[in-house]
Amino acid sequence: MEFNVKKLASDAGVFFSRAMQFTEEKLGQAEKTELDAHFENLLARADCTKNWTEKILRQTEVLLQPNPSARVEEFLYEKLDRKVPSRVTNGELLAQYMTEAASDFGPGTPYGKTLIKVGETQRRLGAAEREFIRSASISFLTPLRNFLEGDWRTISKERRILQNRRLDLDACKARLKKAKAAEAKAAAEHELRLTQTEFDRQAEVTRLLLEGISSTHVNHLRCLHEFVESQTNYYAQCYQFMLDLQKQLGSSKGEIFSGTFVGNAESASPAAATSPPTVAAATLPAVPTIPVVPTIVGVPNTVAEGVLNPNEVKPPASGTRRARVLYDYEAADSTELALLADEMITVYSLPGMDPDWLIGERGNQKGKVPVTYLELLS
């Protein structure tokens, strides 16, 4: 018990001495041992690394999980050393709703079919997002957290010890200056040598840790490259999924339009056969559609025979539709028309023609074009 009291009194004396020294330094009443410029640069670099690592870590967490409640939940699970439960992504939840809606509306209807297609793509997007979050957490967030919770805590601890050693050293220097008697000076000089040794030893330990920040930067650079690679793969997957979906929807849209045009042509054919031309024209719908070139008696039907000669195809006198090209298309043969994305062309259909194709015209050029590569304009 006596030993503990003495130790407690000694510790209290040391604490009081450091507090006095720190206060006098702040008031400008005591000298302060300055660290060399290189050491100060190491300290500033370490502080900068810590501050920016914290900011990057927090913002990356927000990027991967925008929901603050979910982030708090994940943080608590990590602190309790328990596995974070699997959470449905927004894309997967949207896919579930779309699939259920398609079942109610009818999976065979155009709307139901489209809901199923979009829902499946949303499910794939959600799965890709889940994998990206997992990969980014392992390759990027975990190393940043390990630095802040491991290396930085060690550096901070050794810096606090160095600060105490410096205060002890400066307090000894102050006592030596105040000592008058020879015996007091000798005791102060002996104490100063001991504190100087402890300060130099602690300064070297802290310097080595601070110089290790360079290795930390190298490690974080490698992790940053892995994060960018994960993000690149994720966005490439999303782009491919959406591109495939757009083509599927374009094909479905083409089928709908083609069904409408063929239906118009079939409904108009009997009228043309049994009525005068003026009556047939009056029965045509007022809504603009892609006109169908009628089959002329005595002229071979090139589409039915599977051979299309663009020079023999005559466009209708009026009612042709304009279309914007969605993607580049390279013609497979002389009967097709090559397309460039975003250009405008004129299109129309022929009786008996494959519903996935139309006749396209651009200036003096003419040929078949795929419907899925077009956005039909009114």
C-alpha distance (Angstrom), angle and dihedral (degrees) to the residues before:
residue distance angle dihedral
M1 . . .
E2 3.80 . .
F3 3.83 90.5 .
N4 3.78 92.0 52.6
V5 3.78 92.0 50.3
K6 3.78 91.9 50.9
K7 3.80 91.2 48.3
L8 3.76 91.0 48.2
A9 3.80 90.8 50.1
S10 3.81 90.7 48.1
D11 3.79 92.7 49.6
A12 3.79 90.4 48.1
G13 3.80 89.9 51.6
V14 3.79 91.7 50.5
F15 3.81 91.3 47.9
F16 3.81 91.5 48.8
S17 3.81 91.3 48.4
R18 3.83 91.4 51.2
A19 3.79 92.0 46.8
M20 3.80 91.0 51.1
Q21 3.79 91.8 48.4
F22 3.83 92.7 47.5
T23 3.81 92.1 48.6
E24 3.79 93.8 48.5
E25 3.82 90.2 49.2
K26 3.79 90.9 53.1
L27 3.80 89.9 49.2
G28 3.80 91.7 47.2
Q29 3.79 92.9 -117.2
A30 3.81 97.4 116.3
E31 3.79 137.0 47.0
K32 3.79 120.5 -109.9
T33 3.79 127.0 -149.8
E34 3.79 106.5 -122.4
L35 3.79 122.2 -145.6
D36 3.80 118.8 -129.0
A37 3.80 119.4 -93.2
H38 3.81 94.2 -107.4
F39 3.80 91.0 53.9
E40 3.80 91.3 48.8
N41 3.81 90.1 51.1
L42 3.80 89.7 51.8
L43 3.80 90.3 51.6
A44 3.81 92.6 48.8
R45 3.80 91.1 47.4
A46 3.80 91.4 50.3
D47 3.81 92.4 49.7
C48 3.80 90.7 48.3
T49 3.81 90.9 50.0
K50 3.78 92.0 50.2
N51 3.81 94.7 47.6
W52 3.79 96.0 48.0
T53 3.79 93.1 42.1
E54 3.80 89.4 56.1
K55 3.81 92.2 49.1
I56 3.81 94.1 46.4
L57 3.80 90.9 46.6
R58 3.80 93.9 50.6
Q59 3.81 94.4 45.9
T60 3.81 92.6 46.6
E61 3.79 88.5 52.8
V62 3.81 88.6 52.5
L63 3.81 90.1 49.3
L64 3.79 93.1 51.4
Q65 3.81 95.6 39.6
P66 3.83 114.6 21.0
N67 3.82 92.5 178.6
P68 3.85 107.3 93.7
S69 3.82 92.8 -160.6
A70 3.78 90.8 54.7
R71 3.82 90.4 49.3
V72 3.81 91.1 52.4
E73 3.79 90.1 49.1
E74 3.80 91.9 50.7
F75 3.82 90.4 47.7
L76 3.81 91.5 53.3
Y77 3.79 92.2 48.5
E78 3.81 90.2 51.6
K79 3.81 92.5 49.3
L80 3.80 90.1 49.4
D81 3.81 88.6 49.1
R82 3.79 91.4 -123.3
K83 3.78 129.9 136.3
V84 3.79 114.1 -96.0
P85 3.83 108.9 -119.5
S86 3.78 117.3 -115.4
R87 3.79 111.8 -97.7
V88 3.82 126.5 -156.8
T89 3.80 111.8 -118.0
N90 3.79 121.7 -128.9
G91 3.79 90.9 -110.3
E92 3.80 92.6 53.6
L93 3.81 91.1 47.8
L94 3.80 90.9 50.5
A95 3.81 89.6 49.1
Q96 3.80 89.9 53.4
Y97 3.81 92.1 51.7
M98 3.81 92.7 47.5
T99 3.79 92.5 49.8
E100 3.79 92.1 49.8
A101 3.82 90.8 47.2
A102 3.81 90.3 51.4
S103 3.81 89.7 54.1
D104 3.80 90.6 53.8
F105 3.81 96.0 44.0
G106 3.78 92.8 43.3
P107 3.83 123.9 -91.0
G108 3.81 89.8 -130.4
T109 3.80 95.3 58.5
P110 3.82 120.1 92.8
Y111 3.82 90.4 -113.7
G112 3.79 92.6 47.2
K113 3.80 92.8 48.1
T114 3.80 90.6 50.4
L115 3.80 92.2 48.1
I116 3.79 89.8 53.2
K117 3.80 92.4 49.8
V118 3.81 94.0 46.9
G119 3.80 91.3 43.5
E120 3.79 92.0 53.6
T121 3.80 90.2 50.9
Q122 3.81 90.7 49.1
R123 3.80 89.0 51.6
R124 3.80 90.6 52.7
L125 3.82 89.9 47.5
G126 3.80 90.4 51.1
A127 3.80 91.7 49.8
A128 3.81 90.3 49.4
E129 3.81 90.1 49.7
R130 3.80 90.9 51.0
E131 3.80 91.1 52.0
F132 3.81 91.6 46.9
I133 3.81 91.7 51.8
R134 3.79 91.1 48.8
S135 3.80 93.3 47.6
A136 3.82 94.1 45.5
S137 3.80 92.0 48.2
I138 3.78 92.5 53.3
S139 3.79 99.5 40.1
F140 3.82 100.6 36.0
L141 3.80 117.1 12.1
T142 3.81 96.9 44.5
P143 3.84 95.0 55.4
L144 3.82 90.8 48.5
R145 3.79 91.5 50.3
N146 3.80 91.5 46.3
F147 3.80 89.8 55.0
L148 3.81 94.3 49.6
E149 3.79 94.9 42.8
G150 3.79 96.6 38.5
D151 3.80 121.5 21.2
W152 3.79 95.2 27.1
R153 3.79 93.4 51.0
T154 3.78 89.6 51.9
I155 3.80 91.3 49.0
S156 3.81 91.5 48.3
K157 3.81 91.7 50.0
E158 3.80 93.2 50.6
R159 3.81 90.9 46.2
R160 3.79 90.7 54.5
I161 3.80 89.9 50.4
L162 3.81 89.9 49.3
Q163 3.80 90.3 50.5
N164 3.83 90.3 52.9
R165 3.81 91.0 47.7
R166 3.78 90.0 52.0
L167 3.80 92.4 49.9
D168 3.81 89.7 49.7
L169 3.80 90.3 49.6
D170 3.80 94.0 49.8
A171 3.81 91.3 45.3
C172 3.82 89.5 54.1
K173 3.80 90.0 49.6
A174 3.81 89.4 52.3
R175 3.82 92.1 49.1
L176 3.80 90.8 49.4
K177 3.78 90.5 54.1
K178 3.79 91.2 50.0
A179 3.82 95.0 46.5
K180 3.84 112.8 107.7
A181 3.78 105.9 171.9
A182 3.78 120.0 72.6
E183 3.79 92.4 -124.7
A184 3.82 91.6 52.0
K185 3.81 90.6 48.2
A186 3.80 91.6 51.0
A187 3.80 91.5 50.3
A188 3.82 91.1 47.0
E189 3.82 92.0 49.1
H190 3.81 91.2 50.2
E191 3.80 91.1 49.5
L192 3.80 90.0 46.8
R193 3.82 92.1 54.4
L194 3.81 90.7 51.2
T195 3.79 94.5 48.1
Q196 3.81 91.0 45.0
T197 3.81 90.0 54.6
E198 3.79 92.2 48.4
F199 3.80 90.9 47.3
D200 3.82 93.1 50.2
R201 3.80 91.6 48.1
Q202 3.79 92.8 49.7
A203 3.81 91.7 45.1
E204 3.81 89.9 55.8
V205 3.81 92.5 49.3
T206 3.80 91.1 49.4
R207 3.80 92.3 45.6
L208 3.81 91.5 55.2
L209 3.78 91.3 50.8
L210 3.80 92.2 48.2
E211 3.80 92.0 49.4
G212 3.80 86.9 54.9
I213 3.82 87.7 70.4
S214 3.80 86.7 84.0
S215 3.80 89.4 62.5
T216 3.79 88.4 47.9
H217 3.80 90.2 55.7
V218 3.81 90.7 51.0
N219 3.79 90.9 50.7
H220 3.80 92.9 47.1
L221 3.81 89.9 48.1
R222 3.81 90.2 56.2
C223 3.80 90.2 47.6
L224 3.80 90.3 49.2
H225 3.80 90.5 55.0
E226 3.79 90.0 51.2
F227 3.80 90.6 49.3
V228 3.82 91.5 52.0
E229 3.79 90.3 48.2
S230 3.81 91.1 51.5
Q231 3.79 91.0 47.6
T232 3.80 91.7 47.9
N233 3.80 92.0 51.4
Y234 3.80 90.8 47.3
Y235 3.82 95.1 51.7
A236 3.81 91.2 42.6
Q237 3.80 89.4 54.7
C238 3.80 91.5 47.5
Y239 3.80 91.4 49.5
Q240 3.81 91.8 50.0
F241 3.81 92.3 47.3
M242 3.81 91.7 50.9
L243 3.80 92.3 44.2
D244 3.80 90.5 53.4
L245 3.80 90.4 47.2
Q246 3.80 92.1 49.2
K247 3.80 90.5 52.9
Q248 3.80 91.0 48.4
L249 3.78 91.9 49.9
G250 3.81 90.7 44.6
S251 3.79 89.5 54.0
S252 3.80 91.4 48.6
K253 3.80 90.5 47.7
G254 3.78 89.6 50.2
E255 3.79 91.1 51.5
I256 3.81 91.1 51.0
F257 3.81 92.4 49.1
S258 3.79 92.0 42.7
G259 3.81 91.7 50.6
T260 3.76 89.4 51.6
F261 3.81 93.4 49.3
V262 3.79 94.5 45.6
G263 3.81 89.7 47.5
N264 3.79 89.7 52.8
A265 3.77 91.2 49.5
E266 3.81 93.5 48.8
S267 3.81 92.6 47.0
A268 3.80 90.7 49.6
S269 3.84 96.3 47.7
P270 3.85 98.0 72.8
A271 3.77 90.9 47.3
A272 3.78 90.3 51.7
A273 3.79 90.9 50.9
T274 3.80 97.3 48.7
S275 3.81 104.2 28.9
P276 3.78 137.1 57.5
P277 3.82 116.0 -95.5
T278 3.81 92.0 -105.4
V279 3.81 92.3 55.9
A280 3.81 92.2 47.0
A281 3.79 90.8 51.6
A282 3.78 91.1 51.2
T283 3.80 92.2 55.0
L284 3.79 94.3 55.2
P285 3.83 116.2 107.3
A286 3.79 117.8 -101.5
V287 3.83 93.0 -136.4
P288 3.82 108.7 98.2
T289 3.79 112.4 -111.1
I290 3.77 134.8 167.3
P291 3.80 103.3 -78.8
V292 3.78 120.5 -125.6
V293 3.79 118.8 -134.3
P294 3.83 106.5 -127.9
T295 3.78 121.6 -126.9
I296 3.80 111.3 -107.3
V297 3.79 118.0 -142.5
G298 3.77 110.7 -109.8
V299 3.80 94.7 19.9
P300 3.81 115.4 103.6
N301 3.81 116.2 -115.8
T302 3.81 100.5 -119.3
V303 3.79 93.9 -172.2
A304 3.78 94.5 53.5
E305 3.79 89.7 49.3
G306 3.83 90.2 52.6
V307 3.81 94.8 -117.5
L308 3.79 121.7 105.8
N309 3.76 122.3 -167.4
P310 3.84 105.9 -170.9
N311 3.79 90.9 -157.5
E312 3.82 91.1 61.1
V313 3.83 93.7 50.6
K314 3.78 112.8 94.9
P315 3.82 117.1 -160.2
P316 3.82 118.3 -130.3
A317 3.76 116.9 -93.9
S318 3.82 93.4 -116.8
G319 3.80 143.0 -2.6
T320 3.78 99.8 54.9
R321 3.78 114.7 154.7
R322 3.77 130.4 -129.2
A323 3.78 120.8 -130.8
R324 3.79 134.9 -170.6
V325 3.80 117.3 -137.0
L326 3.82 112.5 -123.6
Y327 3.82 100.0 -169.7
D328 3.79 138.9 14.3
Y329 3.80 112.6 -92.2
E330 3.79 127.1 -167.0
A331 3.80 114.7 -149.4
A332 3.81 113.5 -117.5
D333 3.81 94.3 -154.3
S334 3.80 142.9 -9.1
T335 3.81 93.0 -77.2
E336 3.83 92.2 63.4
L337 3.79 130.0 74.1
A338 3.82 119.2 -130.6
L339 3.81 113.5 -129.8
L340 3.80 136.7 -153.9
A341 3.79 122.0 -153.7
D342 3.83 116.1 -97.9
E343 3.81 95.6 12.2
M344 3.82 120.2 129.3
I345 3.82 121.8 -125.1
T346 3.82 137.9 170.6
V347 3.82 117.0 -113.9
Y348 3.82 139.1 -173.9
S349 3.79 137.9 159.5
L350 3.82 136.7 -117.5
P351 3.82 128.2 -141.9
G352 3.79 112.4 -95.4
M353 3.80 91.3 13.7
D354 3.82 120.7 143.3
P355 3.84 105.1 -91.8
D356 3.81 90.1 -133.1
W357 3.82 91.0 63.9
L358 3.81 137.5 60.2
I359 3.77 135.3 -177.0
G360 3.78 110.8 -102.6
E361 3.79 129.1 -164.1
R362 3.79 129.6 -164.9
G363 3.79 112.9 174.6
N364 3.80 106.7 -56.5
Q365 3.81 92.5 -16.3
K366 3.80 120.1 97.6
G367 3.79 136.5 173.6
K368 3.79 148.6 119.1
V369 3.81 117.8 -57.2
P370 3.84 129.6 -172.1
V371 3.81 115.2 -110.8
T372 3.82 92.6 -140.6
Y373 3.80 90.0 65.8
L374 3.81 93.6 55.8
E375 3.77 139.4 76.6
L376 3.79 106.2 -151.4
L377 3.80 113.5 -140.3
S378 3.79 127.2 -152.8
